[in-house]
């Protein structure tokens, strides 16, 4: 027989959730030939879950750790369901208070949730909610190898510091993503207002992806539009990562009635950016002779039909 003792804070909501996890795990996980049961009782201000296991035959190298694994699984699930959201909110509250952004919590929370579901670390490794749960499981499983009683509150405080450090980074990243998105939306609104009051300078501007530069611009006749200052910037290698910004600047300068983006399927992000700023002025082209042949020069003698 093996025994494990799990001590939880005597908080009814926490205990109810853990009990539900244990019962669900008991129904879902087949531990045969090991049989695992538990009982509950209050003990010195804590709520005790007392697990016992028996093996129908003699324990072997595989079955010897099944009860320990079962308890570790239930606790990993409980930490992710109960403690992680609470601690995440406390971390965010401290950060938002420092920036006087408490009133924006409802808008920020979805960004943090998205970060906590899946984020790419340096080296391409994905840190997902499942990965974090697995890390908690490994910590609990290792602890129970030498200890048969686990005080969950103490374990969370002192044995999961790395886990909470990772969560703090995710919370920070989520807030940063929100602030970047907010600044972008404010910038878009400013541009939309500027465009609305600006006098139109071009009837049509064709935007054509290019080999030698990120894009070329043409008027309705197919004649190249030259913006010396813009071309100088685009020739700087260190600026290549910001091609979309300079394209938007060019289009704002040209103030066209209509914008035709050729080979639009190659740049879905660019389509979304231009549409968010210029609204109904954008036309995406996929089927003109230029797009079908994937040529990088617009035929001035046979311009694309709008």
C-alpha positions in Angstrom: 0.0 0.0 0.0 1.2 3.6 -0.8 -0.1 6.8 0.8 0.1 10.5 -0.1 -1.3 13.4 1.8 -2.3 16.7 0.0 -2.8 19.7 2.3 -4.8 22.5 0.8 -5.8 25.9 2.3 -9.3 25.4 3.9 -11.0 27.5 1.2 -14.2 25.8 0.1 -13.9 27.0 -3.5 -10.4 25.7 -3.8 -11.2 22.4 -2.2 -14.3 21.9 -4.4 -12.3 22.4 -7.5 -9.6 20.0 -6.4 -12.2 17.4 -5.5 -13.8 17.7 -8.9 -10.4 17.3 -10.6 -9.7 14.2 -8.6 -13.1 12.6 -9.4 -12.8 13.5 -13.0 -9.3 12.1 -13.2 -10.4 8.9 -11.4 -13.1 8.3 -14.1 -10.9 9.3 -17.0 -7.6 7.6 -16.1 -7.3 3.9 -16.0 -4.8 3.0 -13.3 -5.4 -0.8 -13.3 -3.9 -2.9 -11.8 -3.3 -0.1 -9.3 -6.4 1.0 -7.3 -6.4 4.5 -5.9 -8.9 5.8 -3.3 -9.0 8.9 -1.2 -10.7 10.4 1.8 -11.1 14.0 3.1 -10.8 15.6 6.5 -9.9 18.9 8.1 -6.5 19.0 9.9 -4.9 21.9 11.8 -6.6 24.6 9.7 -5.9 22.8 6.4 -8.1 20.5 4.3 -6.5 17.1 3.9 -6.9 14.8 0.9 -5.5 11.4 1.9 -4.7 9.1 -1.0 -4.1 5.3 -0.7 -3.2 2.9 -3.4 -3.1 -0.9 -3.7 -1.8 -3.1 -6.5 -3.8 -6.2 -7.5 -0.4 -7.9 -7.9 3.0 -7.1 -6.6 4.2 -3.6 -7.6 6.7 -3.6 -10.5 9.0 -0.9 -12.1 6.0 0.6 -13.9 3.2 0.4 -11.3 5.3 1.6 -8.4 5.0 5.2 -9.5 1.4 5.3 -10.8 -0.1 6.6 -7.6 2.5 9.3 -7.4 1.9 10.3 -11.0 -1.9 10.4 -10.4 -1.5 12.8 -7.4 1.0 14.9 -9.4 -1.4 15.1 -12.3 -4.3 16.3 -10.1 -2.2 19.0 -8.5 -0.8 20.2 -11.8 -4.3 20.6 -13.1 -5.4 22.4 -10.0 -2.4 24.9 -10.1 -3.3 25.8 -13.7 -7.0 26.1 -13.1 -7.0 27.8 -9.7 -3.7 29.4 -8.8 -2.4 30.6 -12.1 -5.3 32.9 -13.0 -5.3 34.4 -9.5 -1.5 35.0 -9.5 -1.6 36.2 -13.1 -4.2 38.8 -12.1 -2.2 39.9 -9.1 0.9 40.4 -11.2 -1.0 42.4 -13.8 -2.6 44.5 -11.1 0.8 45.5 -9.8 2.1 46.4 -13.3 -1.0 48.3 -14.2 -1.1 50.2 -11.0 2.5 51.4 -11.6 1.4 52.7 -15.0 -2.0 54.0 -13.8 -3.8 51.7 -16.2 -6.1 49.8 -13.8 -9.3 50.9 -15.7 -8.0 49.2 -18.9 -7.9 45.7 -17.3 -10.9 44.4 -19.3 -9.2 45.3 -22.6 -5.8 44.0 -21.5 -6.9 40.6 -20.1 -7.5 39.0 -23.6 -3.9 39.9 -24.6 -2.5 38.2 -21.5 -4.7 35.2 -22.0 -3.5 34.9 -25.6 0.1 35.0 -24.4 -0.6 32.4 -21.8 -2.1 30.0 -24.3 0.9 30.0 -26.6 4.1 32.1 -27.0 7.3 31.4 -28.9 10.5 31.5 -26.8 14.0 32.3 -28.0 15.1 29.3 -30.1 11.7 28.6 -31.5 10.4 26.6 -28.6 6.7 27.1 -27.9 5.6 27.7 -24.3 1.9 26.7 -24.1 -0.5 26.2 -21.3 0.1 22.4 -21.7 3.9 22.9 -21.4 3.5 24.9 -18.2 1.2 22.2 -16.8 3.8 19.6 -17.6 6.5 21.6 -15.8 4.3 21.8 -12.7 3.6 18.0 -13.0 7.4 17.3 -13.1 8.0 19.4 -10.1 5.3 17.7 -8.0 6.2 14.2 -9.2 9.9 14.8 -8.2 8.9 16.2 -4.8 6.7 13.2 -4.0 9.5 10.8 -4.7 10.9 11.7 -1.2 8.0 13.3 0.6 4.6 11.7 1.1 2.9 14.9 2.4 2.7 18.0 0.3 1.6 21.3 1.7 0.3 22.9 -1.6 0.5 26.5 -0.5 4.2 26.1 0.6 5.0 24.1 -2.5 3.6 26.9 -4.7 5.5 29.6 -2.9 8.9 28.0 -2.7 9.1 25.2 -5.4 7.5 26.9 -8.4 9.4 30.2 -8.5 10.6 29.5 -12.1 7.1 28.8 -13.2 5.9 32.1 -11.7 8.8 34.0 -13.3 7.8 32.6 -16.7 4.2 33.7 -16.1 5.3 37.2 -15.1 7.1 37.5 -18.4 4.0 36.4 -20.2 1.9 39.0 -18.3 4.4 41.7 -19.2 4.4 40.7 -22.9 0.6 40.7 -23.0 0.5 44.2 -21.6 3.2 45.3 -24.1 1.2 43.8 -26.9 -1.9 45.7 -25.8 0.0 49.0 -25.6 1.5 48.5 -29.1 -1.9 47.7 -30.5 -3.4 50.7 -28.8 -0.7 53.0 -30.1 -1.2 51.6 -33.6 -5.0 52.1 -33.5 -4.5 55.7 -32.3 -2.0 56.2 -35.2 -4.5 54.7 -37.7 -7.2 57.0 -36.5 -5.0 60.0 -36.9 -4.0 58.9 -40.5 -7.7 58.3 -41.3 -8.6 61.8 -40.2 -5.7 63.3 -42.1 -6.6 61.4 -45.3 -10.3 62.4 -45.0 -9.5 66.2 -45.0 -6.6 66.0 -47.5 -7.1 66.9 -51.2 -6.8 64.0 -53.6 -3.6 64.1 -55.7 -3.9 60.9 -57.7 -6.9 59.2 -59.2 -5.4 55.7 -58.9 -2.1 54.3 -57.5 -1.0 50.8 -58.3 1.2 49.1 -55.7 3.4 46.4 -57.3 5.7 44.1 -55.3 9.2 44.3 -56.8 12.4 42.4 -56.8 14.9 45.2 -56.4 12.7 47.1 -53.9 9.8 46.1 -51.7 7.3 47.8 -54.1 6.9 50.1 -57.0 4.1 52.7 -57.4 2.4 53.5 -60.7 -0.3 55.9 -61.7 -3.5 55.0 -63.7 -1.5 55.2 -67.0 1.1 52.8 -65.8 3.8 55.5 -65.4 6.1 55.1 -62.5 5.6 57.4 -59.5 8.8 58.6 -58.1 9.2 59.8 -54.5 12.9 60.6 -54.1 12.8 60.8 -50.3 11.0 57.5 -50.0 13.3 55.7 -52.5 16.3 56.9 -50.5 14.9 55.4 -47.3 13.9 52.1 -49.0 17.5 51.7 -50.3 18.8 51.6 -46.7 19.3 47.9 -45.8 18.5 48.5 -42.1 15.1 49.8 -42.9 13.8 46.7 -44.9 11.9 45.4 -41.9 9.7 48.5 -42.0 8.6 48.4 -45.6 4.9 48.7 -44.8 5.4 51.9 -42.8 7.1 53.6 -45.8 4.4 52.4 -48.2 1.7 53.9 -46.0 3.7 57.1 -45.9 4.0 57.2 -49.7 0.2 56.5 -50.1 -0.6 59.3 -47.6 1.6 61.7 -49.6 0.0 60.7 -52.9 -3.5 60.9 -51.5 -5.1 58.6 -54.1 -8.8 58.1 -54.7 -8.2 54.4 -55.2 -5.3 52.0 -54.4 -4.8 48.8 -56.4 -2.6 46.3 -54.6 -1.4 43.7 -57.0 -0.5 40.1 -56.0 -2.4 40.9 -52.8 -2.5 37.2 -51.8 1.3 37.4 -51.2 0.9 40.1 -48.5 -2.2 39.5 -46.4 -0.8 41.6 -43.6 -0.2 44.5 -45.9 -3.8 44.3 -47.2 -5.1 44.5 -43.6 -2.9 47.5 -42.8 -3.8 49.5 -45.9 -7.5 48.7 -45.6 -7.6 49.8 -41.9 -6.2 53.2 -42.9 -7.7 53.8 -46.3 -11.0 51.9 -45.8 -13.0 51.6 -49.0 -10.2 53.0 -51.3 -8.3 49.7 -51.4 -8.8 47.3 -54.3 -7.0 44.0 -54.2 -6.0 42.5 -57.5 -5.3 38.8 -58.1 -6.2 38.2 -61.7 -4.8 40.8 -64.0 -2.0 39.8 -66.5 0.6 41.2 -64.1 -0.7 39.1 -61.1 -1.2 35.9 -63.2 2.3 36.1 -64.7 3.8 37.3 -61.4 5.7 40.0 -63.4 7.3 42.7 -61.4 6.8 45.5 -63.9 3.4 47.1 -64.7 2.7 47.2 -68.5 2.2 50.9 -69.2 0.6 50.1 -72.6 -1.9 47.8 -71.1 -2.7 48.9 -67.6 -4.8 46.7 -65.3 -8.5 47.3 -65.5 -10.1 48.5 -62.3 
